[in-house]
């Protein structure tokens, strides 16, 4: 177990591969433990000669949870819809700064950055706000923060809100997580026994629906990254599944449209998850953006 102190919080991380190899920073999505990037997924990158760093964002997993801070996601959504300031304990920029602080702690000057979903949003902000630390960018099933792209299916949004409703028993917590994974996941390759086993693992590792709510508030409070994306000057690959009901594929297309020279790749049949059947295509996106930098 490894943690480091960053921005007055403890950040849990795993540092995999050889210290001298070029590093890939993997950024996790909403409420997702860093272990959502499976050991086997990380090993695919390590075997290509890359060092891999994955970490728990604040408010999830074994990093610091901001217990007691506001977790009223509905109030945040309503405030944003009415044009009022969104009360938030932190923003995505703060989460990007956490990632950069981790790089400092590991003496990593610049890395290839890849992120999925909210992790893609954070990865974009690392590139926008700390461009000297990013060699290449891979944005997976993410969006730009503009309100008219990447919008969710209402049914899926409702399921997301339900997962943030605290459950009192371990079994209910696991069942709730599995059901959400079923709703947002890729139907043809949905592996319920695997999902159930991993969901139980995550529930036992750290269960905090309020933390997930605070992360959602951070997304809501952070607004559009469109102007910053248009100013990026680095190799970028954007990956998005064409069956994504949580972050519509228009979010990925718009990201690639904004970033000069970005390549957009459709992941046919994939929804909003990281199923093993698609790992090779995700890894290829990371490697191709990294190779373009070299």
Beta strands, then each sheet from edge to edge (+ up, - down):
strand 1: 2-6
strand 2: 9-16
strand 3: 22-27
strand 4: 50-55
strand 5: 111-116
strand 6: 134-140
strand 7: 235-241
strand 8: 263-267
sheet 1: 1+ 2- 4+ 3+ 5+ 6+ 7+ 8+
end
